[in-house]
Amino acid sequence: MEVDPPRLYHFPTSFHSQKVMLALAEKGIPYRSRQVNLGVSENYTSWFLKINPKAQVPVLEDNDKYIIDSAAIIRYLDDVYEGPLLMPPIGEKKCSYYQESLQSVKVEVLTFGAVLYPHLVKNCSIPDVIQERMCKAVMSAQKSHKLRELMKDVEPDVKVIFEKKIAESEEFEERMRHEDAVVAELEKVEKILKEINEELKNKESGCWLCGPDFTVADICLAILLQRLKLVGYASRLWEEDHLPHIEAYYVRLLLRKTFRHVCVGGASYMEMMRNTFGDVGTVSVILSAITSLCLAIWLSFYMAGKT
Ligand SMILES: N[C@@H](CCC(=O)N[C@@H](CS)C(=O)NCC(=O)O)C(=O)O
């Protein structure tokens, strides 16, 4: 009997969804895609809350089982599916260490921090119109208000989920009013990247973070670097000779087919912006195309200079 491929519930801007998409690509697992539109709170609809009461993507559906949380999904894929091991037995300890360390970074704080405190970043690729909407969303506490509205119509047993999410959103909205919170997160990520830079320095060429294999630690690092680059922290964190081994690693990532497929596609970047903050039309299509083109030109110059 033919078995259906797994189905991934995800969203293009979702950092944690991207990690699972990269894991699926690395293992060569075909899957069905179901976007859950976070921009219109589809993750708070009753059908999705039944799948994941935390109201978060990604979720993997496989053989009538639902697996939530990116780290759990990646572990599941390694256990159940063939393909290169993302947590190979050799170097497992190091791999878990870096996975945990990278997962501790509060990416949402850094992403919104980049638009709320633009002097902290350089060359942020998020179009201005989207940045304005992101600022407004945080400053006017849009998410917690929206959740309060939605809570009015839900069954009593689901109310508790909403109360928890409202408290989390308020805590986030309050935290983002303080630049210090963003700076502290930036210092934390800087410390982690410095340690990784040292690790990479001592590696033979051709190796990834934990050895010759591309592991879950590389998945976490790859998706984090991509986000930091997109929102404009790369120049202060690793470019301009700050962390040369991270810089070289990032260039190798850009040459990796699976990474390019999941992360650098202009289409998904556009889609994520449109879905999250509304249709901004042709301007952002053009901006997105320019971003991809600039990246390709920069890469060819970079490689020409290094080889
Ligand atoms: N620990 C979870 C975190 C998942 C998560 O934070 N997902 C975000 C998108 S990246 C989300 O769905 N947020 C919607 C919400 O909480 O309202 C994982 O690793 O999968």
The ligand as an SDF file (V2000), in Angstrom:
LIG
                    3D

 20 19  0  0  0  0  0  0  0  0999 V2000
    9.7230   25.8440   19.9810 N   0  0  0  0  0  0  0  0  0  0  0  0
    8.9350   25.9520   18.7900 C   0  0  0  0  0  0  0  0  0  0  0  0
    8.6880   27.4210   18.5020 C   0  0  0  0  0  0  0  0  0  0  0  0
    7.7440   27.6010   17.3180 C   0  0  0  0  0  0  0  0  0  0  0  0
    7.4110   29.0570   17.0810 C   0  0  0  0  0  0  0  0  0  0  0  0
    7.7710   29.9450   17.8620 O   0  0  0  0  0  0  0  0  0  0  0  0
    6.7060   29.3180   15.9830 N   0  0  0  0  0  0  0  0  0  0  0  0
    6.3000   30.6630   15.6410 C   0  0  0  0  0  0  0  0  0  0  0  0
    6.7300   31.0060   14.2200 C   0  0  0  0  0  0  0  0  0  0  0  0
    8.4950   30.9250   14.0410 S   0  0  0  0  0  0  0  0  0  0  0  0
    4.7800   30.7520   15.6600 C   0  0  0  0  0  0  0  0  0  0  0  0
    4.1190   29.8880   15.1600 O   0  0  0  0  0  0  0  0  0  0  0  0
    4.2460   31.8330   16.2510 N   0  0  0  0  0  0  0  0  0  0  0  0
    2.8480   32.0950   16.2640 C   0  0  0  0  0  0  0  0  0  0  0  0
    2.3270   32.4460   17.6300 C   0  0  0  0  0  0  0  0  0  0  0  0
    2.9430   32.0420   18.6420 O   0  0  0  0  0  0  0  0  0  0  0  0
    1.3010   33.1240   17.6700 O   0  0  0  0  0  0  0  0  0  0  0  0
    9.6640   25.2690   17.6100 C   0  0  0  0  0  0  0  0  0  0  0  0
   10.9020   25.1800   17.6570 O   0  0  0  0  0  0  0  0  0  0  0  0
    8.9870   24.8070   16.6710 O   0  0  0  0  0  0  0  0  0  0  0  0
  1  2  1  0
  2  3  1  0
  2 18  1  0
  3  4  1  0
  4  5  1  0
  5  6  2  0
  5  7  1  0
  7  8  1  0
  8  9  1  0
  8 11  1  0
  9 10  1  0
 11 12  2  0
 11 13  1  0
 13 14  1  0
 14 15  1  0
 15 16  2  0
 15 17  1  0
 18 19  2  0
 18 20  1  0
M  END
$$$$
